[in-house]
Amino acid sequence: MGSELTFQDRTVVPFDNGDGKIWFTTEALADLLGYANANKVSNIYNRHKDEFTDSMTTVTKVRKDGINNSLREVEMRIFSPRGAHLIGMVSRTKVAKDLRIWMLDLVEKESGIQIAPLNVSGLAKLTGQQIHDQIASFDELSFKHRGQKGSGLLAQRKKDKKRVKEATLLALQLTQFSIPDLGEFSEGLPV
């Protein structure tokens, strides 16, 4: 994991834990949150450690320069985007809210959740069945990935539900039509 990530005007290189996932050091999180000292992040973690799962944070060993140019192994706590989001939830800095939103986007990207947007304007080009299938598929994926407790994406799910409602109304307008009155038919005449 060597690719840089950018949050607002700050660039951070995720910590490479050897598992191909995104991890943040306490120093990186402190910088992203605007703290001058990484101990602030450590203190937040220590106060709320019972809320973290093993997938949200872990301790890893790294080699650092020691005395007399010797390398020494030290333990370092790192956080996944979900763990970083939780740190942001209890942080009181001005950028914490923006960081939480950014972290949720990272969580969604990292988990591979790809929900194609529901393009309401493009529905008019589809058949009636395709329209209803696309709306149903979007709604199902949105519920599965954004509508479950703990997903952290319930606000997005609310927006998705509004979009589904708009699309359903449009679908009804596009697929429901009335037959014009053809007048009275005489008895016995074929229609």
Backbone as a chain_set.jsonl record, in Angstrom:
{"seq": "MGSELTFQDRTVVPFDNGDGKIWFTTEALADLLGYANANKVSNIYNRHKDEFTDSMTTVTKVRKDGINNSLREVEMRIFSPRGAHLIGMVSRTKVAKDLRIWMLDLVEKESGIQIAPLNVSGLAKLTGQQIHDQIASFDELSFKHRGQKGSGLLAQRKKDKKRVKEATLLALQLTQFSIPDLGEFSEGLPV", "coords": {"N": [[0.859, -1.166, 0.0], [1.231, 1.77, -1.139], [0.184, 4.048, -2.151], [-0.652, 7.473, -2.137], [-3.016, 9.26, -0.156], [-5.412, 11.86, -0.109], [-6.7, 14.205, 2.042], [-8.607, 16.951, 2.385], [-6.31, 19.502, 2.544], [-4.238, 17.928, 3.219], [-1.843, 15.357, 2.817], [-1.55, 11.892, 3.032], [0.221, 8.893, 3.528], [-0.861, 5.688, 3.558], [-0.234, 3.247, 6.123], [1.776, 0.428, 5.544], [0.843, -2.635, 6.254], [1.279, -5.073, 5.293], [-0.915, -6.517, 4.462], [-2.307, -5.516, 2.381], [-4.344, -3.758, 2.886], [-5.834, -0.599, 3.893], [-4.288, 1.285, 6.367], [-3.862, 3.442, 9.167], [-1.486, 5.293, 10.989], [-1.124, 6.412, 14.417], [0.106, 8.873, 14.375], [-0.42, 9.779, 11.756], [-3.234, 9.959, 11.836], [-3.513, 11.889, 13.841], [-2.421, 14.105, 12.538], [-4.258, 14.363, 10.377], [-6.544, 15.005, 11.801], [-5.858, 17.403, 12.854], [-4.451, 17.619, 15.214], [-1.672, 18.507, 17.244], [-0.139, 16.686, 18.49], [0.468, 13.225, 18.564], [-0.272, 11.795, 20.757], [-2.803, 12.586, 21.497], [-4.576, 11.162, 19.876], [-3.967, 8.585, 20.759], [-4.827, 8.821, 23.415], [-7.59, 9.201, 23.027], [-8.221, 6.721, 21.909], [-7.544, 5.029, 24.105], [-9.462, 5.82, 26.002], [-11.768, 4.867, 24.83], [-11.436, 2.218, 24.128], [-12.904, -0.138, 24.426], [-14.828, -0.021, 22.49], [-13.728, -0.654, 20.085], [-13.053, -3.055, 17.535], [-11.108, -5.989, 16.637], [-10.646, -5.772, 13.934], [-10.594, -3.091, 13.532], [-8.457, -1.863, 14.75], [-5.026, -2.495, 15.471], [-1.948, -3.723, 16.877], [1.286, -3.35, 15.727], [4.656, -4.309, 14.922], [7.449, -2.269, 14.335], [10.525, -1.189, 12.837], [12.707, 1.195, 14.079], [14.95, 4.006, 14.012], [17.417, 3.905, 16.45], [19.428, 4.555, 19.328], [22.768, 5.563, 18.617], [22.712, 4.969, 15.833], [21.512, 2.485, 15.679], [19.084, -0.037, 14.943], [15.905, -0.43, 16.322], [13.201, -2.377, 17.533], [9.887, -1.411, 17.781], [6.592, -1.227, 19.198], [3.602, -0.317, 17.538], [0.506, 1.291, 17.301], [-2.051, 0.881, 14.929], [-4.721, 1.965, 12.751], [-7.633, 0.908, 11.042], [-9.662, 2.181, 8.288], [-12.274, 2.113, 9.368], [-11.741, 2.089, 12.104], [-10.402, 4.522, 12.267], [-12.507, 6.169, 11.608], [-14.101, 5.862, 13.877], [-12.402, 7.022, 15.795], [-12.557, 9.613, 14.82], [-15.235, 10.074, 15.395], [-15.337, 10.569, 18.125], [-13.614, 12.591, 18.423], [-12.99, 16.08, 18.854], [-12.276, 18.063, 17.072], [-12.201, 20.707, 14.58], [-12.187, 19.648, 12.024], [-13.094, 17.078, 12.255], [-15.686, 16.122, 11.567], [-15.685, 16.288, 8.74], [-13.6, 14.516, 8.272], [-14.721, 12.11, 9.134], [-16.692, 11.666, 7.171], [-15.047, 11.394, 4.926], [-13.607, 9.123, 5.676], [-15.644, 7.189, 5.701], [-16.185, 7.024, 2.98], [-13.758, 5.884, 2.184], [-13.941, 3.415, 3.509], [-16.076, 2.274, 2.139], [-14.991, 2.119, -0.462], [-12.779, 0.422, 0.007], [-14.006, -1.919, 0.848], [-15.076, -2.775, -1.437], [-17.62, -2.272, -2.23], [-19.764, -1.519, -4.657], [-22.132, 0.415, -5.754], [-24.077, 1.068, -8.323], [-24.977, 4.263, -9.508], [-28.331, 5.516, -9.366], [-29.645, 6.547, -12.11], [-31.915, 8.711, -12.796], [-32.728, 10.264, -14.998], [-31.92, 8.69, -17.12], [-33.679, 6.6, -17.174], [-35.871, 6.816, -18.882], [-35.124, 5.799, -21.316], [-35.256, 3.101, -21.176], [-36.954, -0.144, -21.208], [-40.174, -0.877, -19.731], [-39.978, -3.063, -17.897], [-37.191, -3.179, -17.522], [-36.756, -0.729, -16.296], [-38.104, -1.019, -13.808], [-36.674, -3.225, -12.818], [-34.087, -2.139, -12.563], [-34.47, -0.15, -10.626], [-35.316, -1.745, -8.466], [-33.033, -3.349, -8.082], [-31.082, -1.418, -7.383], [-32.234, -0.45, -4.999], [-32.197, -2.77, -3.416], [-29.395, -3.328, -3.216], [-28.569, -0.964, -1.989], [-29.909, -1.152, 0.472], [-28.725, -3.506, 1.477], [-25.973, -2.83, 1.713], [-25.895, -0.321, 2.852], [-27.961, 0.03, 4.597], [-28.006, -1.424, 6.924], [-27.744, -1.926, 10.461], [-24.949, -0.491, 12.006], [-23.548, -0.153, 9.68], [-22.697, 2.363, 9.161], [-23.468, 3.988, 7.176], [-26.001, 4.986, 7.082], [-27.08, 7.52, 6.646], [-26.565, 7.925, 3.954], [-28.173, 5.9, 2.984], [-30.721, 6.914, 3.525], [-30.804, 8.996, 1.669], [-30.664, 7.459, -0.629], [-33.118, 6.098, -0.477], [-34.893, 8.185, -0.922], [-34.208, 8.767, -3.544], [-34.991, 6.386, -4.784], [-37.733, 6.544, -4.409], [-38.352, 8.808, -5.991], [-37.561, 7.812, -8.497], [-39.307, 5.658, -8.761], [-41.786, 6.95, -8.929], [-41.401, 8.3, -11.366], [-41.069, 6.069, -13.007], [-43.614, 4.959, -12.905], [-45.041, 6.968, -14.217], [-43.901, 6.74, -16.739], [-44.518, 4.138, -17.51], [-47.202, 3.628, -17.092], [-50.138, 4.101, -18.752], [-53.026, 5.617, -20.207], [-55.792, 4.342, -21.997], [-57.279, 5.775, -24.758], [-60.708, 6.884, -24.975], [-62.676, 5.036, -27.046], [-65.201, 5.238, -27.814], [-68.637, 4.062, -28.195], [-69.35, 0.669, -28.905], [-71.09, -1.157, -31.331], [-73.449, -3.777, -30.825], [-72.473, -7.057, -31.577], [-70.622, -6.416, -33.55], [-67.293, -6.937, -34.655], [-64.484, -6.234, -32.634]], "CA": [[0.0, 0.0, 0.0], [2.105, 2.916, -1.179], [-0.456, 5.185, -2.787], [-1.002, 8.582, -1.239], [-4.408, 9.671, -0.048], [-5.485, 13.28, 0.212], [-7.86, 14.691, 2.782], [-8.506, 18.403, 2.362], [-4.998, 19.901, 2.02], [-3.233, 17.047, 3.821], [-1.561, 14.109, 2.117], [-1.128, 10.84, 3.95], [0.538, 7.598, 2.931], [-1.307, 4.655, 4.49], [0.79, 2.353, 6.653], [1.779, -0.881, 4.89], [0.857, -3.7, 7.25], [1.516, -6.317, 4.581], [-2.151, -7.221, 4.122], [-2.928, -4.846, 1.242], [-5.445, -2.9, 3.326], [-5.478, 0.757, 4.313], [-4.103, 1.466, 7.805], [-3.341, 4.752, 9.545], [-0.773, 5.361, 12.266], [-1.659, 7.456, 15.299], [0.672, 10.147, 13.904], [-1.166, 10.197, 10.562], [-4.568, 10.386, 12.272], [-3.373, 13.159, 14.563], [-2.235, 15.14, 11.524], [-5.519, 14.542, 9.656], [-7.513, 15.635, 12.703], [-5.378, 18.721, 13.253], [-3.783, 17.584, 16.515], [-0.227, 18.733, 17.183], [0.54, 15.592, 19.162], [-0.162, 11.921, 18.327], [-0.805, 11.282, 22.022], [-4.238, 12.89, 21.555], [-5.26, 10.011, 19.278], [-3.772, 7.468, 21.7], [-5.706, 9.058, 24.569], [-8.965, 8.917, 22.59], [-8.332, 5.26, 21.814], [-7.521, 4.435, 25.446], [-10.733, 6.105, 26.672], [-12.879, 4.188, 24.155], [-10.915, 0.974, 23.537], [-13.916, -1.195, 24.439], [-15.678, 0.132, 21.313], [-12.971, -1.057, 18.9], [-12.895, -4.483, 17.262], [-9.772, -6.326, 16.136], [-10.497, -5.33, 12.541], [-10.521, -1.631, 13.513], [-7.144, -1.428, 15.224], [-4.1, -3.559, 15.845], [-0.603, -3.27, 17.219], [2.279, -3.983, 14.867], [6.037, -3.967, 15.279], [8.213, -1.591, 13.281], [11.914, -0.877, 13.198], [13.001, 2.631, 14.065], [16.32, 4.358, 14.38], [17.631, 3.997, 17.882], [20.647, 5.238, 19.763], [23.991, 5.179, 17.896], [22.347, 4.429, 14.521], [21.042, 1.1, 15.757], [17.653, -0.202, 14.713], [15.217, -1.098, 17.421], [11.834, -2.732, 17.212], [8.909, -0.815, 18.7], [5.199, -1.521, 18.878], [2.884, 0.868, 17.082], [-0.913, 1.044, 17.059], [-2.549, 1.376, 13.646], [-6.178, 1.956, 12.665], [-8.269, 0.753, 9.734], [-10.57, 3.32, 8.084], [-13.388, 2.042, 10.331], [-11.198, 2.53, 13.388], [-10.142, 5.958, 12.151], [-13.824, 6.811, 11.654], [-14.506, 5.895, 15.285], [-11.586, 8.071, 16.434], [-13.167, 10.873, 14.379], [-16.541, 10.25, 16.044], [-15.186, 11.1, 19.48], [-12.707, 13.738, 18.37], [-13.724, 17.347, 18.883], [-11.61, 19.081, 16.262], [-13.046, 21.328, 13.558], [-12.222, 18.843, 10.8], [-13.5, 15.701, 12.57], [-16.876, 15.759, 10.793], [-15.254, 16.05, 7.363], [-12.783, 13.301, 8.269], [-15.629, 10.956, 9.233], [-17.285, 11.464, 5.847], [-13.967, 10.912, 4.066], [-13.301, 7.753, 6.086], [-16.719, 6.305, 5.238], [-15.934, 6.794, 1.554], [-12.652, 4.92, 2.103], [-14.464, 2.116, 3.93], [-16.883, 1.761, 1.035], [-14.073, 1.745, -1.547], [-11.947, -0.71, 0.399], [-14.821, -3.125, 0.944], [-15.461, -3.168, -2.79], [-19.04, -2.05, -2.46], [-19.996, -0.644, -5.799], [-23.554, 0.549, -6.046], [-24.205, 1.97, -9.468], [-25.948, 5.317, -9.208], [-29.639, 5.41, -9.994], [-29.741, 7.685, -13.016], [-33.338, 8.89, -13.073], [-32.934, 10.787, -16.355], [-31.669, 7.627, -18.088], [-34.73, 5.591, -17.118], [-36.808, 6.972, -19.998], [-34.624, 5.063, -22.48], [-35.375, 1.67, -20.902], [-38.298, -0.716, -21.247], [-40.831, -0.846, -18.43], [-39.41, -4.075, -17.01], [-35.823, -2.769, -17.202], [-36.849, 0.377, -15.338], [-38.45, -1.558, -12.493], [-35.556, -4.07, -12.379], [-32.97, -1.29, -12.155], [-34.846, 0.476, -9.354], [-35.315, -2.79, -7.437], [-31.641, -3.741, -7.849], [-30.45, -0.328, -6.645], [-32.802, -0.419, -3.654], [-31.708, -3.956, -2.706], [-27.978, -3.131, -2.897], [-28.484, 0.128, -1.027], [-30.308, -1.683, 1.779], [-27.742, -4.5, 1.915], [-24.674, -2.254, 2.049], [-25.984, 0.965, 3.54], [-29.138, 0.115, 5.443], [-27.919, -2.304, 8.085], [-27.178, -1.319, 11.668], [-23.499, -0.589, 12.076], [-22.884, 0.067, 8.394], [-22.124, 3.706, 9.154], [-23.878, 4.677, 5.952], [-27.452, 5.159, 7.123], [-27.441, 8.813, 6.046], [-26.594, 7.696, 2.511], [-29.343, 5.061, 2.722], [-31.883, 7.805, 3.488], [-30.771, 9.668, 0.366], [-30.987, 6.439, -1.626], [-34.557, 5.839, -0.418], [-35.543, 9.315, -1.584], [-33.947, 8.584, -4.976], [-35.836, 5.271, -5.211], [-39.108, 7.052, -4.463], [-38.441, 9.652, -7.189], [-37.456, 6.948, -9.673], [-40.532, 4.866, -8.845], [-42.83, 7.84, -9.457], [-41.119, 8.489, -12.788], [-41.333, 4.79, -13.674], [-45.067, 4.84, -13.054], [-45.445, 7.902, -15.272], [-43.424, 6.248, -18.029], [-45.05, 2.822, -17.874], [-48.655, 3.599, -16.957], [-50.782, 5.005, -19.702], [-54.463, 5.374, -20.305], [-56.268, 4.094, -23.359], [-58.31, 6.781, -25.048], [-62.07, 6.395, -25.149], [-62.94, 4.771, -28.457], [-66.629, 5.381, -28.048], [-69.489, 2.889, -28.006], [-69.322, -0.34, -29.96], [-72.397, -1.768, -31.585], [-73.507, -5.193, -30.486], [-72.253, -7.986, -32.665], [-69.53, -6.03, -34.439], [-65.994, -7.304, -34.098], [-63.715, -5.11, -32.102]], "C": [[0.898, 1.218, 0.0], [1.44, 4.146, -1.745], [-0.858, 6.232, -1.754], [-2.5, 8.823, -1.268], [-4.415, 11.133, 0.349], [-6.807, 13.584, 0.893], [-7.68, 16.184, 2.966], [-7.131, 18.78, 1.809], [-3.877, 19.018, 2.562], [-3.088, 15.769, 2.997], [-1.046, 13.099, 3.126], [-0.836, 9.576, 3.144], [0.098, 6.54, 3.934], [-0.152, 3.751, 4.914], [0.655, 0.995, 5.972], [1.935, -1.965, 5.948], [1.054, -5.068, 6.597], [0.268, -7.079, 4.191], [-2.898, -6.573, 2.959], [-4.085, -3.938, 1.608], [-4.913, -1.541, 3.753], [-5.414, 0.796, 5.841], [-3.507, 2.846, 8.049], [-2.627, 4.644, 10.887], [-1.434, 6.425, 13.136], [-1.142, 8.824, 14.863], [-0.107, 10.672, 12.7], [-2.559, 10.687, 10.942], [-4.52, 11.715, 13.008], [-3.224, 14.304, 13.57], [-3.541, 15.418, 10.783], [-6.568, 15.254, 10.505], [-7.081, 17.012, 13.187], [-4.768, 18.761, 14.64], [-2.288, 17.802, 16.325], [0.54, 17.534, 17.724], [-0.235, 14.29, 18.951], [-0.733, 11.32, 19.603], [-2.295, 11.555, 22.167], [-5.038, 11.714, 21.003], [-5.143, 8.801, 20.202], [-4.685, 7.609, 22.91], [-7.162, 8.769, 24.221], [-9.175, 7.411, 22.523], [-8.422, 4.627, 23.207], [-8.823, 4.666, 26.203], [-11.883, 5.279, 26.099], [-12.488, 2.82, 23.607], [-11.93, -0.159, 23.519], [-14.847, -1.131, 23.225], [-15.006, -0.353, 20.029], [-12.935, -2.575, 18.771], [-11.481, -4.723, 16.745], [-9.562, -5.872, 14.697], [-10.353, -3.808, 12.433], [-9.162, -1.097, 13.949], [-6.311, -2.644, 15.591], [-2.766, -2.934, 16.221], [0.362, -4.053, 16.341], [3.665, -3.553, 15.318], [6.721, -3.343, 14.075], [9.628, -1.345, 13.786], [12.131, 0.615, 13.047], [14.458, 2.846, 14.423], [16.406, 4.522, 15.884], [18.887, 4.794, 18.185], [21.835, 4.688, 18.981], [23.698, 4.475, 16.57], [21.93, 2.961, 14.554], [19.54, 1.075, 15.478], [17.046, -0.907, 15.915], [13.774, -1.335, 17.01], [10.905, -2.128, 18.26], [7.507, -1.211, 18.25], [4.479, -0.227, 18.532], [1.428, 0.475, 16.809], [-1.295, 1.654, 15.714], [-4.063, 1.182, 13.605], [-6.623, 1.745, 11.225], [-9.139, 1.99, 9.499], [-11.775, 3.301, 9.034], [-12.936, 2.503, 11.714], [-10.926, 4.022, 13.397], [-11.451, 6.74, 12.197], [-14.293, 6.923, 13.102], [-13.695, 6.918, 16.072], [-12.181, 9.437, 16.082], [-14.503, 11.148, 15.045], [-16.406, 10.891, 17.421], [-14.198, 12.259, 19.549], [-13.525, 15.019, 18.309], [-13.036, 18.44, 18.066], [-12.565, 19.601, 15.193], [-13.195, 20.455, 12.317], [-12.74, 17.424, 11.034], [-14.7, 15.255, 11.736], [-16.499, 15.44, 9.349], [-14.424, 14.774, 7.262], [-13.671, 12.061, 8.332], [-16.253, 10.646, 7.881], [-16.256, 10.859, 4.9], [-13.641, 9.454, 4.393], [-14.389, 6.783, 5.634], [-16.577, 6.012, 3.751], [-14.811, 5.78, 1.366], [-13.119, 3.517, 2.476], [-15.236, 1.482, 2.782], [-15.999, 1.313, -0.127], [-13.308, 0.483, -1.21], [-12.75, -2.002, 0.455], [-15.318, -3.583, -0.415], [-16.932, -2.991, -3.075], [-19.186, -1.061, -3.607], [-21.491, -0.646, -6.088], [-23.665, 1.561, -7.17], [-25.244, 3.028, -9.138], [-27.253, 5.09, -9.961], [-29.854, 6.668, -10.815], [-31.189, 7.839, -13.467], [-33.57, 9.362, -14.503], [-32.722, 9.712, -17.418], [-32.759, 6.57, -18.123], [-35.662, 5.646, -18.32], [-36.389, 6.17, -21.221], [-34.801, 3.553, -22.329], [-36.804, 1.185, -21.089], [-38.873, -0.676, -19.838], [-40.223, -1.829, -17.447], [-37.993, -3.706, -16.593], [-35.811, -1.648, -16.164], [-37.091, -0.168, -13.935], [-37.334, -2.45, -11.944], [-34.396, -3.227, -11.861], [-33.26, -0.625, -10.807], [-34.778, -0.553, -8.221], [-33.893, -3.216, -7.083], [-30.908, -2.686, -7.02], [-30.931, -0.316, -5.195], [-32.282, -1.591, -2.817], [-30.244, -3.793, -2.289], [-27.79, -2.03, -1.857], [-28.843, -0.371, 0.371], [-29.242, -2.623, 2.326], [-26.465, -3.845, 2.431], [-24.743, -0.966, 2.862], [-27.104, 1.019, 4.568], [-29.111, -0.751, 6.676], [-27.335, -1.555, 9.279], [-25.676, -1.528, 11.669], [-22.793, -0.34, 10.759], [-22.231, 1.439, 8.34], [-22.567, 4.529, 7.964], [-25.385, 4.919, 5.918], [-27.898, 6.492, 6.533], [-27.51, 8.676, 4.528], [-27.809, 6.848, 2.14], [-30.603, 5.919, 2.656], [-31.96, 8.542, 2.158], [-31.149, 8.693, -0.741], [-32.487, 6.166, -1.658], [-35.34, 6.957, -1.103], [-35.401, 9.177, -3.101], [-34.826, 7.464, -5.541], [-37.281, 5.735, -5.35], [-39.315, 7.916, -5.71], [-38.443, 8.796, -8.452], [-38.724, 6.121, -9.858], [-41.684, 5.705, -9.385], [-42.644, 8.074, -10.953], [-41.428, 7.215, -13.565], [-42.827, 4.598, -13.892], [-45.587, 5.77, -14.142], [-45.07, 7.371, -16.653], [-44.11, 4.961, -18.466], [-46.564, 2.713, -17.753], [-49.258, 4.588, -17.942], [-52.257, 4.655, -19.777], [-54.829, 5.192, -21.773], [-57.376, 5.103, -23.625], [-59.672, 6.118, -25.253], [-62.342, 6.248, -26.638], [-64.428, 4.846, -28.772], [-67.367, 4.069, -27.824], [-69.32, 1.942, -29.185], [-70.727, -0.914, -30.1], [-72.32, -3.243, -31.252], [-73.258, -6.021, -31.734], [-71.141, -7.605, -33.618], [-68.205, -6.43, -33.819], [-65.212, -6.065, -33.666], [-62.402, -4.987, -32.797]], "O": [[1.297, 1.667, 1.074], [2.07, 5.201, -1.817], [-1.331, 5.917, -0.662], [-3.161, 8.612, -2.285], [-3.524, 11.592, 1.063], [-7.882, 13.263, 0.386], [-6.734, 16.635, 3.612], [-6.816, 18.399, 0.681], [-2.699, 19.328, 2.383], [-4.072, 15.184, 2.544], [-0.207, 13.417, 3.969], [-1.555, 9.24, 2.203], [0.623, 6.491, 5.046], [0.787, 3.524, 4.15], [-0.451, 0.472, 5.838], [3.027, -2.182, 6.473], [1.001, -6.097, 7.27], [0.365, -8.177, 3.643], [-3.986, -7.015, 2.59], [-4.745, -3.399, 0.72], [-3.712, -1.354, 3.948], [-6.358, 0.394, 6.522], [-2.738, 3.353, 7.232], [-3.109, 3.983, 11.807], [-2.213, 7.242, 12.643], [-1.857, 9.821, 14.965], [-0.418, 11.861, 12.626], [-3.019, 11.709, 10.433], [-5.387, 12.568, 12.819], [-3.836, 15.358, 13.741], [-3.9, 16.578, 10.579], [-7.382, 16.017, 9.985], [-7.846, 17.709, 13.853], [-4.585, 19.845, 15.194], [-1.708, 17.328, 15.348], [1.73, 17.379, 17.45], [-1.451, 14.252, 19.136], [-1.583, 10.432, 19.543], [-2.986, 10.832, 22.886], [-6.049, 11.314, 21.581], [-6.117, 8.075, 20.402], [-5.255, 6.623, 23.378], [-7.887, 8.167, 25.014], [-10.175, 6.889, 23.016], [-9.284, 3.783, 23.452], [-9.25, 3.802, 26.969], [-12.864, 5.016, 26.795], [-13.151, 2.312, 22.703], [-11.833, -1.055, 22.68], [-15.577, -2.086, 22.959], [-15.661, -0.45, 18.991], [-12.805, -3.292, 19.764], [-10.748, -3.778, 16.45], [-8.431, -5.616, 14.283], [-10.029, -3.291, 11.364], [-8.768, 0.002, 13.558], [-6.84, -3.688, 15.973], [-2.496, -1.772, 15.92], [0.262, -5.275, 16.229], [3.82, -2.549, 16.013], [6.592, -3.821, 12.948], [9.885, -1.301, 14.989], [11.786, 1.215, 12.029], [15.107, 2.001, 15.041], [15.579, 5.188, 16.505], [19.337, 5.607, 17.377], [21.905, 3.488, 18.712], [24.362, 3.497, 16.226], [22.0, 2.277, 13.533], [18.826, 2.042, 15.745], [17.614, -1.86, 16.45], [13.205, -0.573, 16.228], [11.102, -2.306, 19.462], [7.272, -1.493, 17.075], [4.71, 0.816, 19.144], [1.157, -0.542, 16.17], [-0.919, 2.782, 15.397], [-4.616, 0.351, 14.324], [-6.061, 2.332, 10.3], [-9.336, 2.777, 10.425], [-12.243, 4.357, 9.459], [-13.659, 3.218, 12.408], [-11.179, 4.708, 14.387], [-11.506, 7.837, 12.753], [-14.823, 7.958, 13.507], [-14.243, 7.612, 16.929], [-12.294, 10.31, 16.942], [-14.876, 12.304, 15.245], [-17.267, 11.668, 17.833], [-13.977, 12.835, 20.614], [-14.631, 15.031, 17.768], [-13.208, 19.625, 18.352], [-13.61, 19.004, 14.936], [-14.218, 20.515, 11.635], [-12.816, 16.641, 10.086], [-14.725, 14.124, 11.25], [-16.944, 14.434, 8.798], [-14.53, 14.036, 6.283], [-13.4, 11.069, 7.654], [-16.334, 9.482, 7.489], [-16.559, 9.923, 4.161], [-13.425, 8.645, 3.49], [-14.081, 5.664, 5.223], [-16.818, 4.89, 3.308], [-14.893, 4.915, 0.495], [-12.736, 2.54, 1.832], [-15.069, 0.298, 2.489], [-16.227, 0.254, -0.711], [-13.197, -0.423, -2.036], [-12.225, -3.07, 0.142], [-15.913, -4.655, -0.535], [-17.438, -3.512, -4.069], [-18.77, 0.093, -3.51], [-22.031, -1.62, -6.611], [-23.387, 2.747, -6.995], [-26.281, 2.72, -8.55], [-27.262, 4.538, -11.061], [-30.202, 7.721, -10.281], [-31.63, 7.176, -14.406], [-34.51, 8.91, -15.156], [-33.286, 9.808, -18.508], [-32.763, 5.723, -19.016], [-36.192, 4.615, -18.733], [-37.222, 5.888, -22.082], [-34.522, 2.805, -23.266], [-37.745, 1.979, -21.126], [-38.145, -0.467, -18.868], [-39.977, -1.481, -16.292], [-37.623, -3.896, -15.434], [-34.965, -1.622, -15.271], [-36.376, 0.174, -12.992], [-37.07, -2.438, -10.742], [-33.791, -3.558, -10.841], [-32.381, -0.552, -9.948], [-34.247, -0.267, -7.148], [-33.582, -3.422, -5.91], [-30.2, -3.018, -6.07], [-30.127, -0.188, -4.272], [-31.963, -1.42, -1.641], [-29.888, -4.084, -1.147], [-26.959, -2.148, -0.957], [-28.158, -0.05, 1.343], [-28.893, -2.549, 3.504], [-25.931, -4.251, 3.463], [-23.76, -0.568, 3.487], [-27.181, 1.976, 5.339], [-30.098, -0.81, 7.408], [-26.519, -0.648, 9.109], [-25.192, -2.619, 11.368], [-21.563, -0.316, 10.715], [-21.308, 1.655, 7.555], [-22.091, 5.648, 7.766], [-25.974, 5.041, 4.844], [-28.991, 6.58, 5.973], [-28.399, 9.238, 3.888], [-28.41, 7.059, 1.086], [-31.467, 5.676, 1.813], [-33.039, 8.696, 1.585], [-31.865, 9.05, -1.676], [-33.07, 6.017, -2.732], [-36.334, 6.699, -1.783], [-36.345, 9.434, -3.848], [-35.346, 7.583, -6.651], [-37.971, 5.362, -6.298], [-40.322, 7.78, -6.405], [-39.234, 9.03, -9.366], [-39.166, 5.907, -10.987], [-42.47, 5.23, -10.204], [-43.61, 8.05, -11.716], [-41.988, 7.276, -14.66], [-43.251, 4.126, -14.947], [-46.478, 5.397, -14.905], [-45.821, 7.531, -17.615], [-44.266, 4.717, -19.662], [-47.147, 1.766, -18.28], [-48.914, 5.77, -17.947], [-52.67, 3.542, -19.452], [-54.246, 5.814, -22.662], [-58.293, 5.263, -22.82], [-59.768, 4.956, -25.648], [-62.249, 7.213, -27.396], [-64.848, 4.543, -29.889], [-66.799, 3.095, -27.329], [-69.166, 2.377, -30.326], [-71.441, -1.122, -29.119], [-71.272, -3.875, -31.378], [-73.772, -5.717, -32.811], [-70.75, -8.433, -34.442], [-68.005, -6.287, -32.613], [-65.296, -5.002, -34.281], [-61.617, -4.093, -32.479]]}, "num_chains": 1, "name": "protein.A"}
